[in-house]
């Protein structure tokens, strides 16, 4: 699938939950990202994860470096704490008024292997840049963030004003209609989900999709863009989970 293409609604399938995915979803959404095992046991039960299955999963996650354990408290590893920070920033990116400038990144490094090239493409897409042609990436300069220092060793960065009308260029760089259709399908799924497992699965898919939102200036987006609605739905779900943790802690 091309880098700039979002899944069609039928392809945005909801991944089945494992004990590991339930634990990671709960901890990635928790601040601070730690929980006593007794709370985890209570929280994962509605998702169909039994105590013995949970403890086996926690043991494997500590061994693999996903979690750290202190006494009976499990917390995300430094690597996953960094992922949580990126996820938090990605779900609610800071924006600024757009004056018409575009960020442009031109790859200058040569001799990189396929794995290195694929990793760089993934990093650039995570920065919400889109590939105009081989080695040339750009986006409207409306995000309140600096490009990472790591790019200086492989690319040159510029401020540009493309001659092509901005609305047409944005529509060419990103599959905006497909992204919006998938977001609306996910909103319907989250609203229809009734069991805790179905809701967690649906909202995990919503998070993955929100991380691919190009976050364009409003005037470059189609009418009725559902990005903010999907963000608001996920924020509401996070509040529900936090309230559930608080109730269980008080009842313990």
C-alpha positions in Angstrom: 0.0 0.0 0.0 1.5 3.4 -0.9 2.8 5.5 2.0 0.2 8.2 1.7 -2.9 5.9 1.4 -5.2 5.2 4.4 -7.1 1.9 4.6 -10.5 1.8 3.1 -13.2 1.2 5.7 -13.5 -2.5 4.9 -9.7 -2.8 5.4 -9.7 -1.0 8.8 -10.4 -4.3 10.4 -10.5 -4.5 14.2 -7.6 -6.6 15.5 -8.5 -9.3 18.0 -7.5 -8.6 21.6 -4.7 -10.6 23.3 -3.8 -10.3 27.0 -0.7 -8.3 25.9 -2.8 -5.9 23.8 -5.3 -5.3 26.6 -2.5 -4.5 29.1 -0.7 -2.2 26.7 -3.9 -0.4 25.7 -4.7 0.2 29.4 -1.2 1.3 30.4 -0.7 3.5 27.3 -3.9 5.3 28.2 -3.0 5.7 31.9 -1.1 8.7 33.4 1.1 7.7 35.1 1.5 4.5 33.0 1.6 2.0 35.9 -0.8 -0.2 37.8 -0.6 -2.7 40.7 -1.3 -6.2 39.5 -4.4 -6.4 41.7 -5.9 -3.5 39.7 -4.9 -5.0 36.4 -6.5 -8.3 37.3 -9.8 -6.5 38.0 -9.5 -4.3 34.9 -8.8 -7.0 32.4 -11.5 -9.4 33.6 -14.3 -7.7 31.6 -12.1 -8.2 28.5 -12.1 -12.0 28.9 -8.6 -12.2 30.3 -8.3 -14.5 33.3 -5.9 -14.0 36.2 -3.5 -16.9 35.2 -3.5 -15.7 31.5 -2.7 -12.2 32.7 0.1 -13.2 35.0 1.7 -15.3 32.2 1.4 -12.3 29.8 2.9 -9.9 32.4 5.9 -12.2 32.9 6.5 -12.4 29.2 6.2 -8.7 28.8 8.8 -8.1 31.6 11.2 -10.5 29.9 10.7 -8.9 26.5 11.3 -5.4 27.9 7.8 -4.1 27.5 7.2 -3.6 31.2 9.2 -3.1 34.4 8.1 -4.5 37.7 8.7 -3.0 41.2 7.1 -5.2 43.9 3.6 -5.8 42.6 3.4 -2.7 40.4 3.8 -2.9 36.6 4.8 0.1 34.6 5.7 0.7 31.0 9.4 0.5 30.0 11.3 3.6 28.9 10.8 2.5 25.3 7.1 2.3 25.7 6.9 5.5 27.7 8.5 7.2 24.7 5.8 5.5 22.5 3.1 6.9 24.9 4.5 10.4 24.6 4.5 10.1 20.8 1.0 8.7 20.9 -0.2 11.5 23.2 1.4 14.2 20.9 0.1 12.5 17.8 -3.5 12.3 19.0 -3.6 16.0 19.9 -0.9 17.7 17.8 -0.4 21.4 18.4 -1.3 23.6 15.4 -0.8 27.2 14.5 -2.3 29.6 12.0 -1.3 28.7 8.5 0.3 31.5 6.3 0.6 29.4 3.1 4.1 28.1 3.7 4.9 24.4 3.3 7.6 22.3 5.0 9.7 20.4 2.5 12.2 17.6 3.2 14.5 16.5 0.4 16.4 13.2 1.1 20.1 13.7 0.2 21.7 10.5 1.7 22.6 7.7 -0.6 23.7 4.2 -0.3 21.1 3.2 2.3 19.8 -0.3 2.4 16.1 -1.3 2.0 15.5 -1.5 5.8 17.0 2.0 6.4 14.9 3.5 3.6 11.8 1.8 5.0 12.5 3.1 8.5 13.1 6.6 7.2 9.8 6.5 5.2 8.0 5.4 8.4 9.5 8.3 10.4 8.6 10.9 7.8 5.0 9.6 7.5 4.8 9.7 11.4 5.8 13.4 11.1 2.7 13.8 8.9 4.7 14.5 5.8 3.6 13.1 2.4 5.8 12.0 -0.5 5.4 14.2 -3.6 7.9 12.1 -5.5 10.8 9.9 -4.7 12.8 11.6 -1.9 10.7 14.8 -1.7 8.3 15.1 1.2 6.2 18.0 2.2 3.2 19.3 4.2 1.6 22.7 5.1 3.6 24.4 7.8 0.8 24.5 10.3 2.1 22.1 13.0 3.5 23.6 16.2 6.6 21.4 16.2 10.2 21.3 14.9 11.5 18.6 12.6 13.8 16.2 14.5 17.5 16.7 14.5 18.0 13.2 13.0 16.9 14.5 9.6 19.9 16.7 9.3 22.2 13.7 8.5 20.0 12.4 5.7 18.0 15.3 4.3 17.8 19.0 3.6 14.8 20.9 4.9 13.2 23.9 3.3 10.3 26.3 3.5 8.4 26.3 0.2 5.5 27.9 -1.6 4.4 25.4 -4.3 2.9 26.9 -7.4 0.1 24.3 -7.5 -3.0 25.4 -5.7 -2.8 24.3 -2.1 -6.2 22.6 -2.0 -5.4 20.6 -5.1 -1.9 19.6 -3.9 -3.3 18.4 -0.5 -5.9 16.3 -2.3 -3.1 14.8 -4.4 -0.8 14.0 -1.5 -3.4 12.5 0.9 -6.4 10.3 0.3 -8.6 12.6 2.3 -12.0 11.1 1.2 -10.8 7.6 2.1 -9.4 8.7 5.5 -12.7 10.5 6.3 -14.8 7.4 5.3 -12.7 5.2 7.5 -13.0 7.6 10.4 -16.8 7.7 10.0 -16.9 3.9 10.0 -14.8 3.8 13.2 -17.1 6.4 14.8 -20.0 4.1 14.0 -18.2 1.1 15.4 -17.3 2.8 18.6 -20.9 4.0 19.1 -22.3 0.5 18.4 -19.8 -1.4 20.6 -21.4 -2.6 23.8 -19.0 -5.0 25.6 -15.7 -3.8 27.1 -13.7 -5.9 24.7 -15.5 -4.6 21.7 -15.1 -1.0 22.9 -11.4 -1.4 23.6 -10.9 -3.0 20.2 -12.8 -0.3 18.4 -11.0 2.5 20.2 -7.6 0.9 19.6 -8.4 1.0 15.9 -9.5 4.6 16.3 -6.1 5.5 17.8 -4.2 3.9 15.0 -6.3 5.8 12.5 -5.9 9.2 14.3 -2.1 8.8 14.1 -2.4 8.9 10.3 -4.6 12.1 10.3 -2.6 14.6 8.2 -3.9 17.5 10.4 -4.2 19.9 7.6 -5.4 23.5 7.8 -9.2 23.6 7.8 -9.4 25.3 4.4 -7.6 22.4 2.8 -9.9 19.7 4.2 -13.1 18.4 2.7 -16.4 19.6 4.3 -17.5 17.7 7.5 -14.0 16.4 8.2 -14.5 13.8 11.0 -11.0 14.1 12.6 -12.1 16.2 15.6 -15.2 14.0 16.2 -13.0 10.9 16.4 -10.6 12.6 18.7 -13.4 13.7 21.0 -14.9 10.2 21.0 -11.5 8.7 22.0 -11.0 11.4 24.7 -14.3 10.5 26.2 -13.4 6.8 26.2 -10.1 7.7 28.0 -12.1 9.5 30.7 -14.4 6.5 31.1 -11.4 4.2 31.6 -9.8 6.6 34.1 -13.1 6.8 36.0 -13.4 3.0 36.0 -9.8 2.7 37.5 -10.7 5.3 40.2 -13.9 3.4 41.1 -12.1 0.1 41.4 -9.3 1.6 43.5 -11.9 3.1 45.9 -13.7 -0.2 46.1 -10.6 -2.2 46.8 
